[in-house]
Amino acid sequence: MSYLSVSTWSLHRLLGPLRFTAWNAETGRHEQSVQEQPQALTLLELPAELARRGYQAAEVCHFHFPSVEPAYLHELREAFSAANLSFDTLLLDYGDLTAQDAVKREADIGFMREWIDIASLAGAKQIRIIAGDAKPDQDEAIRMSADALIELGRYASDKGVRVVSENFKALTSTGSSCVKLLERVGDAADFITDFGNFAYPTKYEEFALTLPRSVSVHAKAQYDGEGLPDREEFIRCLETVREAKFNGALVLIYDGPGDMWAGLDRIKEIVAEYL
């Protein structure tokens, strides 16, 4: 049975500074940049607030972590446990498994291993690893990405964490490239299907290719300038989930203007029929 989840991206204007990761080619090192945002709620307070609002799980973006010290990660694990809320997925939002620069690629894979360790300490069931930035028709890039996902999947398994990828960034921007990748990966990793990441007019057919391997669905509507969802289009997306007999997390994604809780409530009302 599907259940209700939410990504912290849907609350990014409420959770304080965003800590983004980038590669500095000159120094050969990862760097962090901080984008200031208001903080109405801390990450430690979030699980209890989500439970109060009827959510059963959450996915947390890596740039929302104010600290990765073990003591803090233990606090975060305890906050989820106390709220009886599942920490489904840590969404690692950086890294390119298909980078042509071997130094960067190895550094990125090392960075991913570090975040697998963090996911384990924080109690996340899964970690989302981006498949790569190469074009989707490059078979060698698909092989390179799959090999790395298998390796990372084995590393994560020893830590009690499952690796998942997503139709996110160029390599997995088409249903056919996703299928090729998943066939090579086998059972070493699972998948997330995001409503917003396949292109018209074939996006609905492409959902059918990835949903059978997906453990969660990023339920993102198309929004107008006032943050109101295109209900008809959103329902068409949700119907593909129903047709696939999907059994996993429906993760609400809101990135429109105005109050983010209100934006989430508008799509939550539509998604309720599909839980």
Residue frames relative to the residue before (quaternion, step in Angstrom):
aa qw qx qy qz dx dy dz
M 1.0000 0.0000 0.0000 0.0000 0.00 0.00 0.00
S 0.4538 -0.6845 0.4985 0.2774 3.57 -0.93 0.87
Y 0.1133 -0.7928 0.5968 0.0500 3.55 -1.19 0.58
L 0.5671 -0.6565 0.4163 0.2723 3.54 -1.26 0.56
S 0.0453 0.7779 -0.6223 0.0741 3.52 -0.86 1.07
V 0.1690 -0.7675 0.6075 0.1152 3.56 -1.32 0.09
S 0.3668 -0.7024 0.5657 0.2281 3.53 -1.18 0.63
T 0.5204 -0.6310 0.4633 0.3411 3.57 -1.06 0.68
W 0.5003 0.6233 -0.4478 0.4009 3.62 1.19 -0.24
S 0.6369 0.5494 -0.3200 0.4361 3.58 1.10 -0.67
L 0.7372 0.3247 -0.1962 0.5591 3.57 1.31 -0.17
H 0.2977 0.8289 -0.4511 0.1442 3.58 1.25 0.29
R 0.6494 0.4980 -0.3377 0.4649 3.61 1.18 -0.29
L 0.6888 0.4765 -0.2662 0.4771 3.57 1.31 0.02
L 0.7121 0.5159 -0.2357 0.4137 3.59 1.20 -0.52
G 0.6530 -0.5467 0.3192 0.4157 3.57 1.16 0.42
P 0.8139 -0.3056 0.1825 0.4592 3.58 -1.33 -0.15
L 0.3117 -0.7110 0.6016 0.1880 3.55 -1.22 0.70
R 0.1789 -0.8045 0.5636 0.0562 3.57 -0.76 1.09
F 0.0849 -0.8432 0.5308 -0.0079 3.54 0.03 1.35
T 0.3150 -0.7384 0.5733 0.1639 3.55 -1.21 0.67
A 0.0326 0.7805 -0.6234 0.0348 3.56 -1.06 0.82
W 0.4313 -0.6843 0.5312 0.2522 3.54 -1.28 0.46
N 0.1995 -0.7526 0.6174 0.1121 3.56 -0.90 0.98
A 0.3133 -0.7940 0.4927 0.1689 3.56 -0.26 1.29
E 0.6246 0.5583 -0.3459 0.4225 3.59 1.08 -0.63
T 0.7623 0.3470 -0.1896 0.5123 3.57 0.93 -0.88
G 0.3483 -0.7485 0.4910 0.2780 3.58 1.23 -0.41
R 0.6092 0.5331 -0.3455 0.4747 3.54 1.12 0.74
H 0.4884 -0.6058 0.5306 0.3360 3.53 -1.32 0.36
E 0.1078 -0.7775 0.6173 0.0526 3.52 -1.13 0.74
Q 0.2894 -0.7446 0.5767 0.1709 3.53 -1.21 0.58
S 0.0928 -0.7630 0.6371 0.0577 3.54 -1.04 0.85
V 0.2787 -0.7793 0.5473 0.1247 3.54 -0.99 0.88
Q 0.1348 -0.7602 0.6325 0.0618 3.55 -0.89 1.03
E 0.3612 -0.7642 0.4942 0.2033 3.54 -0.50 1.17
Q 0.0363 0.7619 -0.6447 0.0505 3.53 -1.08 0.88
P 0.5809 -0.5652 0.4328 0.3947 3.61 -1.14 0.47
Q 0.2016 -0.7667 0.5939 0.1376 3.57 -1.18 0.50
A 0.0723 -0.7970 0.5996 -0.0081 3.52 -0.35 1.33
L 0.7790 0.1388 -0.0218 0.6111 3.54 1.28 -0.51
T 0.3346 -0.7202 0.5624 0.2303 3.59 -0.98 0.77
L 0.6339 -0.5237 0.3970 0.4079 3.54 -1.24 0.36
L 0.6392 0.5275 -0.3301 0.4519 3.60 1.05 -0.68
E 0.6748 0.4790 -0.2884 0.4817 3.59 1.14 -0.60
L 0.5390 0.6905 -0.3782 0.2994 3.56 1.18 -0.57
P 0.6541 0.5316 -0.3644 0.3959 3.69 0.71 -0.85
A 0.6668 0.4963 -0.3116 0.4603 3.60 0.89 -0.87
E 0.6569 0.5072 -0.3130 0.4619 3.59 1.01 -0.81
L 0.6499 0.5064 -0.3228 0.4659 3.59 0.99 -0.76
A 0.6355 0.5182 -0.3302 0.4676 3.58 0.97 -0.81
R 0.6391 0.5340 -0.3220 0.4501 3.57 0.99 -0.84
R 0.7224 0.4312 -0.2317 0.4883 3.57 1.09 -0.71
G 0.6524 -0.5891 0.2937 0.3755 3.59 1.22 0.31
Y 0.4879 0.6410 -0.4534 0.3815 3.59 1.22 0.27
Q 0.3250 -0.7557 0.5414 0.1734 3.54 -1.19 0.61
A 0.7986 0.0956 -0.0257 0.5936 3.57 1.23 -0.37
A 0.1430 -0.7756 0.6057 0.1054 3.54 -1.34 0.18
E 0.2149 -0.7092 0.6494 0.1706 3.50 -1.38 0.40
V 0.1850 -0.8155 0.5458 0.0534 3.57 -0.76 1.08
C 0.3760 -0.7203 0.5434 0.2109 3.58 -0.81 1.06
H 0.5601 -0.6448 0.3994 0.3332 3.57 -0.93 0.85
F 0.6624 0.5209 -0.3174 0.4349 3.59 1.09 -0.63
H 0.5959 0.5511 -0.3745 0.4483 3.59 1.24 0.08
F 0.5300 0.6226 -0.4208 0.3930 3.60 1.23 -0.10
P 0.2840 -0.7706 0.5419 0.1785 3.63 -0.57 1.06
S 0.7840 0.0666 -0.0252 0.6167 3.57 1.24 -0.41
V 0.1718 -0.7592 0.6136 0.1330 3.55 -1.22 0.53
E 0.3198 0.7347 -0.5223 0.2919 3.56 1.17 0.55
P 0.6091 -0.5977 0.3701 0.3670 3.62 -0.94 0.80
A 0.6364 0.5340 -0.3433 0.4382 3.61 0.95 -0.78
Y 0.6638 0.4884 -0.3085 0.4750 3.59 0.98 -0.83
L 0.6482 0.5239 -0.3204 0.4502 3.58 0.94 -0.87
H 0.6141 0.5270 -0.3393 0.4797 3.58 1.10 -0.67
E 0.6350 0.5231 -0.3260 0.4657 3.59 1.00 -0.79
L 0.6573 0.5077 -0.3125 0.4611 3.56 0.97 -0.85
R 0.6236 0.5291 -0.3331 0.4694 3.58 0.98 -0.81
E 0.6776 0.4924 -0.2857 0.4656 3.57 0.93 -0.92
A 0.6195 0.5443 -0.3461 0.4475 3.60 1.06 -0.69
F 0.6502 0.4885 -0.3126 0.4907 3.59 1.00 -0.78
S 0.6592 0.5152 -0.3134 0.4492 3.58 0.92 -0.88
A 0.6694 0.5116 -0.3017 0.4462 3.58 0.91 -0.92
A 0.6995 0.4456 -0.2607 0.4942 3.58 1.12 -0.70
N 0.3437 -0.7426 0.4924 0.2967 3.59 1.30 -0.18
L 0.4482 0.6541 -0.4520 0.4086 3.54 1.07 0.91
S 0.3938 -0.7297 0.5096 0.2297 3.58 -0.87 0.91
F 0.2593 -0.7041 0.6380 0.1731 3.57 -0.99 0.90
D 0.1758 -0.8523 0.4859 0.0817 3.53 0.19 1.32
T 0.8432 -0.0402 0.1131 0.5241 3.57 0.60 -1.15
L 0.2464 -0.6889 0.6585 0.1765 3.50 -1.13 0.79
L 0.2352 -0.7966 0.5477 0.1007 3.57 -0.58 1.19
L 0.1507 -0.7834 0.5994 0.0653 3.58 -0.22 1.27
D 0.1869 -0.8492 0.4925 0.0375 3.53 -0.45 1.28
Y 0.6944 0.4050 -0.2742 0.5278 3.57 1.21 0.39
G 0.6132 0.5793 -0.4233 0.3306 3.56 -1.24 0.49
D 0.0912 -0.7902 0.6054 0.0271 3.55 -1.08 0.79
L 0.2550 -0.7963 0.5361 0.1159 3.57 -0.36 1.27
T 0.7083 0.4299 -0.2531 0.4995 3.59 1.27 -0.21
A 0.3057 0.7757 -0.5042 0.2248 3.60 1.22 0.29
Q 0.4225 -0.7101 0.5099 0.2394 3.58 -0.96 0.89
D 0.6030 0.5153 -0.3445 0.5022 3.56 1.22 -0.47
A 0.3628 -0.7758 0.4743 0.2036 3.58 -0.32 1.27
V 0.6201 0.5423 -0.3469 0.4484 3.59 1.03 -0.72
K 0.6694 0.4864 -0.2961 0.4771 3.58 0.91 -0.92
R 0.6573 0.5224 -0.3276 0.4334 3.57 0.88 -0.91
E 0.6787 0.4755 -0.3017 0.4715 3.59 0.86 -0.87
A 0.6353 0.5159 -0.3297 0.4707 3.58 1.06 -0.73
D 0.6428 0.5183 -0.3210 0.4639 3.58 1.02 -0.80
I 0.6486 0.5024 -0.3231 0.4717 3.59 0.96 -0.82
G 0.6303 0.5188 -0.3282 0.4753 3.58 1.04 -0.72
F 0.6223 0.5366 -0.3182 0.4728 3.56 1.07 -0.82
M 0.6489 0.5145 -0.3093 0.4675 3.58 1.01 -0.82
R 0.6262 0.5215 -0.3411 0.4686 3.59 0.99 -0.74
E 0.6289 0.5340 -0.3350 0.4551 3.58 0.97 -0.82
W 0.7069 0.4505 -0.2725 0.4723 3.57 0.94 -0.83
I 0.5432 0.5562 -0.4054 0.4809 3.58 1.21 -0.30
D 0.6297 0.5195 -0.3258 0.4769 3.58 1.00 -0.80
I 0.6507 0.5142 -0.3080 0.4663 3.57 0.98 -0.89
A 0.6380 0.5272 -0.3238 0.4585 3.59 0.95 -0.88
S 0.6485 0.5259 -0.3162 0.4504 3.57 0.97 -0.85
L 0.6885 0.4790 -0.2841 0.4645 3.58 0.86 -0.93
A 0.7010 0.4694 -0.2670 0.4658 3.58 1.05 -0.76
G 0.5287 -0.6697 0.3913 0.3447 3.59 1.25 -0.16
A 0.3842 0.7191 -0.4966 0.2978 3.60 1.18 0.39
K 0.4618 -0.6808 0.4966 0.2768 3.56 -1.00 0.81
Q 0.8119 0.1189 0.0094 0.5715 3.56 1.01 -0.90
I 0.1525 -0.7377 0.6388 0.1567 3.51 -1.35 0.22
R 0.3214 -0.7390 0.5623 0.1853 3.57 -0.87 0.98
I 0.0931 -0.7723 0.6283 0.0089 3.54 -0.81 1.15
I 0.3979 -0.7103 0.5266 0.2447 3.59 -0.80 1.00
A 0.4808 -0.7163 0.4307 0.2648 3.58 -0.79 1.04
G 0.7096 -0.4403 0.2760 0.4758 3.59 0.99 -0.67
D 0.4883 -0.6816 0.4864 0.2459 3.51 -1.35 0.43
A 0.4634 0.6798 -0.4559 0.3396 3.62 1.23 -0.02
K 0.6200 -0.5489 0.4023 0.3904 3.56 -1.24 0.39
P 0.5786 -0.6553 0.3651 0.3203 3.61 -0.99 0.79
D 0.6730 0.4965 -0.3104 0.4519 3.61 1.18 -0.33
Q 0.5416 0.6172 -0.4023 0.4048 3.60 1.25 0.20
D 0.3050 -0.7999 0.4909 0.1617 3.56 -0.16 1.31
E 0.6322 0.5301 -0.3437 0.4486 3.60 1.01 -0.72
A 0.6332 0.5171 -0.3291 0.4726 3.59 1.06 -0.70
I 0.6251 0.5239 -0.3353 0.4716 3.59 1.03 -0.74
R 0.6443 0.5074 -0.3213 0.4735 3.59 0.98 -0.81
M 0.6532 0.5227 -0.3090 0.4523 3.56 0.92 -0.94
S 0.6686 0.4961 -0.2914 0.4711 3.58 0.92 -0.92
A 0.6617 0.5154 -0.3119 0.4464 3.58 0.89 -0.94
D 0.6472 0.5214 -0.3257 0.4507 3.59 0.92 -0.88
A 0.6729 0.4884 -0.2966 0.4698 3.57 0.98 -0.85
L 0.6405 0.5204 -0.3269 0.4606 3.59 1.00 -0.77
I 0.6239 0.5234 -0.3381 0.4717 3.59 1.05 -0.71
E 0.6581 0.5041 -0.3052 0.4687 3.57 0.93 -0.92
L 0.6839 0.4715 -0.2844 0.4786 3.58 0.88 -0.92
G 0.6118 0.5570 -0.3453 0.4429 3.58 1.07 -0.68
R 0.6524 0.4978 -0.3087 0.4809 3.56 1.01 -0.78
Y 0.6397 0.5207 -0.3227 0.4642 3.56 0.97 -0.86
A 0.6816 0.4967 -0.2838 0.4562 3.58 0.92 -0.95
S 0.6116 0.5726 -0.3507 0.4184 3.56 1.02 -0.80
D 0.6495 0.5175 -0.3128 0.4609 3.57 1.02 -0.77
K 0.6922 0.4432 -0.2576 0.5080 3.57 1.29 -0.42
G 0.5369 -0.6427 0.3962 0.3764 3.59 1.27 0.05
V 0.5967 0.5424 -0.3502 0.4766 3.57 1.24 0.47
R 0.3043 -0.7406 0.5739 0.1720 3.57 -1.10 0.74
V 0.3311 -0.7219 0.5703 0.2099 3.60 -0.96 0.84
V 0.0061 -0.7582 0.6520 0.0074 3.53 -1.10 0.83
S 0.1970 -0.7386 0.6213 0.1723 3.55 -1.24 0.40
E 0.3025 -0.7629 0.5546 0.1376 3.59 -1.24 -0.10
N 0.4993 -0.5901 0.5221 0.3604 3.56 -1.28 0.30
F 0.3752 0.7044 -0.4643 0.3841 3.51 0.63 1.32
K 0.7869 0.1580 -0.2192 0.5547 3.56 -0.80 1.12
A 0.7816 -0.4547 0.1946 0.3801 3.53 -1.33 0.39
L 0.6631 0.5510 -0.3442 0.3718 3.60 0.74 -0.99
T 0.7838 0.2636 -0.1399 0.5446 3.60 0.98 -0.79
S 0.3298 0.7754 -0.4775 0.2490 3.57 1.07 0.75
T 0.7232 0.3147 -0.2394 0.5663 3.59 1.29 -0.01
G 0.6059 -0.5719 0.4109 0.3701 3.54 -1.16 0.57
S 0.6593 0.5208 -0.3205 0.4375 3.59 0.95 -0.82
S 0.6620 0.4823 -0.3258 0.4722 3.61 0.95 -0.72
C 0.5993 0.5497 -0.3537 0.4622 3.58 1.10 -0.62
V 0.6586 0.5086 -0.3063 0.4624 3.56 0.93 -0.92
K 0.6420 0.5211 -0.3262 0.4582 3.59 0.92 -0.86
L 0.6609 0.5068 -0.3031 0.4631 3.56 0.94 -0.90
L 0.6959 0.4840 -0.2797 0.4509 3.58 0.81 -0.99
E 0.6139 0.5385 -0.3526 0.4569 3.59 1.06 -0.64
R 0.6755 0.4750 -0.2912 0.4830 3.59 1.01 -0.78
V 0.6642 0.5158 -0.3023 0.4487 3.59 1.02 -0.80
G 0.2120 -0.7976 0.5335 0.1854 3.57 1.03 -0.74
D 0.7816 -0.3208 0.2312 0.4825 3.58 -0.96 -0.83
A 0.4225 0.7284 -0.4518 0.2947 3.60 1.24 0.26
A 0.7985 0.0602 -0.0176 0.5987 3.60 1.20 -0.44
D 0.3285 -0.7201 0.5780 0.1986 3.53 -1.29 0.44
F 0.4440 -0.7116 0.5073 0.1978 3.57 -1.29 -0.15
I 0.2121 -0.7077 0.6546 0.1603 3.50 -1.43 0.36
T 0.1955 -0.7527 0.6159 0.1258 3.58 -1.00 0.83
D 0.1357 -0.7862 0.6012 0.0448 3.56 -0.78 1.10
F 0.4811 -0.6952 0.4585 0.2739 3.57 -0.77 1.08
G 0.7296 0.4835 -0.2490 0.4147 3.58 1.02 -0.73
N 0.6965 0.5566 -0.2543 0.3747 3.58 1.20 -0.30
F 0.6218 0.4358 -0.3832 0.5260 3.59 1.22 0.23
A 0.4466 -0.7272 0.4666 0.2325 3.58 -1.07 0.74
Y 0.5346 -0.5692 0.5134 0.3559 3.53 -1.28 0.48
P 0.6544 -0.1574 -0.7254 -0.1445 1.56 -2.25 1.08
T 0.5943 0.6329 -0.3405 0.3611 3.61 1.24 -0.08
K 0.3666 0.7852 -0.4610 0.1912 3.60 1.25 -0.07
Y 0.6687 0.5151 -0.3204 0.4300 3.63 0.90 -0.81
E 0.6429 0.4945 -0.3169 0.4917 3.57 1.05 -0.72
E 0.6490 0.5284 -0.3193 0.4446 3.59 1.04 -0.75
F 0.5631 0.5900 -0.3905 0.4271 3.61 1.09 -0.60
A 0.6480 0.5414 -0.3200 0.4297 3.57 0.96 -0.86
L 0.6378 0.5368 -0.3256 0.4461 3.60 1.17 -0.51
T 0.7747 0.3647 -0.1817 0.4836 3.59 1.03 -0.73
L 0.5617 0.6419 -0.3896 0.3474 3.61 1.08 -0.56
P 0.6328 0.5408 -0.3696 0.4130 3.67 0.91 -0.66
R 0.7271 0.3885 -0.2376 0.5137 3.61 1.17 -0.47
S 0.5745 0.6425 -0.3557 0.3614 3.60 1.26 -0.07
V 0.2845 -0.7496 0.5780 0.1520 3.54 -1.06 0.87
S 0.7824 0.0593 -0.0860 0.6140 3.56 1.27 -0.23
V 0.2570 -0.7350 0.6114 0.1411 3.52 -1.32 0.50
H 0.2798 -0.7326 0.5952 0.1755 3.56 -0.86 0.98
A 0.1744 -0.8265 0.5334 0.0453 3.51 -0.15 1.38
K 0.1151 0.8055 -0.5593 0.1583 3.52 0.09 1.37
A 0.2659 -0.7651 0.5702 0.1373 3.54 -0.77 1.07
Q 0.4737 -0.5841 0.5503 0.3628 3.52 -1.38 0.03
Y 0.1621 -0.8293 0.5329 0.0459 3.59 -0.69 1.10
D 0.3874 -0.6905 0.5510 0.2636 3.55 -1.16 0.62
G 0.7685 -0.3984 0.2558 0.4304 3.56 -1.29 -0.04
E 0.6990 0.4262 -0.2671 0.5084 3.57 1.23 -0.31
G 0.5782 -0.6162 0.3655 0.3903 3.58 1.26 0.14
L 0.4805 0.6558 -0.4477 0.3724 3.58 1.22 0.33
P 0.4190 -0.7365 0.4699 0.2473 3.61 -0.81 0.94
D 0.4487 -0.6038 0.5756 0.3205 3.53 -1.29 0.49
R 0.2936 -0.8190 0.4672 0.1576 3.55 0.04 1.35
E 0.6625 0.5192 -0.3192 0.4356 3.58 0.86 -0.93
E 0.6823 0.4796 -0.2928 0.4677 3.59 0.88 -0.91
F 0.6418 0.5300 -0.3177 0.4541 3.57 1.00 -0.84
I 0.6540 0.4993 -0.3102 0.4762 3.58 0.96 -0.84
R 0.6117 0.5388 -0.3608 0.4531 3.59 1.01 -0.69
C 0.6311 0.5161 -0.3235 0.4803 3.60 1.04 -0.77
L 0.6823 0.4966 -0.2878 0.4528 3.56 0.86 -0.97
E 0.6098 0.5533 -0.3568 0.4412 3.58 1.07 -0.63
T 0.6093 0.5337 -0.3654 0.4587 3.61 1.08 -0.59
V 0.6124 0.5378 -0.3387 0.4701 3.58 1.14 -0.64
R 0.6545 0.5071 -0.3035 0.4716 3.56 0.95 -0.88
E 0.6654 0.5118 -0.3041 0.4504 3.58 0.91 -0.91
A 0.6818 0.4786 -0.2823 0.4757 3.59 1.11 -0.68
K 0.3438 -0.7487 0.4868 0.2904 3.59 1.33 -0.12
F 0.1142 0.8342 -0.5225 0.1347 3.53 1.03 0.95
N 0.0597 -0.7891 0.6114 -0.0014 3.54 -1.00 0.88
G 0.5266 0.6014 -0.4331 0.4166 3.56 0.06 1.30
A 0.7417 -0.4086 0.3007 0.4388 3.54 -1.28 -0.42
L 0.1947 -0.7088 0.6648 0.1330 3.53 -1.08 0.85
V 0.1310 -0.8368 0.5316 -0.0002 3.53 -0.23 1.37
L 0.3126 -0.7795 0.5123 0.1792 3.58 -0.45 1.18
I 0.0938 -0.7791 0.6196 0.0167 3.54 -0.97 0.99
Y 0.0948 0.7698 -0.6261 0.0801 3.56 -0.72 1.10
D 0.0813 0.7996 -0.5920 0.0601 3.58 -0.76 1.01
G 0.3945 0.7340 -0.4596 0.3073 3.54 1.20 0.57
P 0.6904 -0.4792 0.3430 0.4195 3.59 -1.30 -0.06
G 0.7297 0.4612 -0.3114 0.3973 3.52 -1.36 0.12
D 0.7816 -0.3186 0.2535 0.4726 3.52 -1.33 -0.34
M 0.3950 -0.7598 0.4657 0.2231 3.57 -0.60 1.14
W 0.6089 0.5325 -0.3605 0.4645 3.60 1.04 -0.63
A 0.6551 0.5061 -0.3148 0.4644 3.58 0.96 -0.85
G 0.6331 0.5299 -0.3255 0.4609 3.57 1.04 -0.78
L 0.6506 0.5051 -0.3062 0.4774 3.56 1.02 -0.80
D 0.6389 0.5371 -0.3317 0.4397 3.58 0.96 -0.82
R 0.6360 0.5400 -0.3406 0.4334 3.59 1.02 -0.74
I 0.7261 0.3837 -0.2669 0.5043 3.62 0.93 -0.72
K 0.5488 0.5986 -0.4045 0.4206 3.59 1.16 -0.46
E 0.6344 0.5452 -0.3271 0.4398 3.58 1.00 -0.82
I 0.6703 0.4787 -0.2976 0.4827 3.60 1.06 -0.70
V 0.6769 0.5117 -0.2877 0.4440 3.56 0.95 -0.94
A 0.5216 0.6834 -0.4026 0.3143 3.59 1.13 -0.64
E 0.6498 0.5367 -0.3170 0.4351 3.59 1.04 -0.73
Y 0.7223 0.4479 -0.2302 0.4741 3.59 1.20 -0.45
L 0.5204 0.6336 -0.4151 0.3943 3.57 1.26 0.19
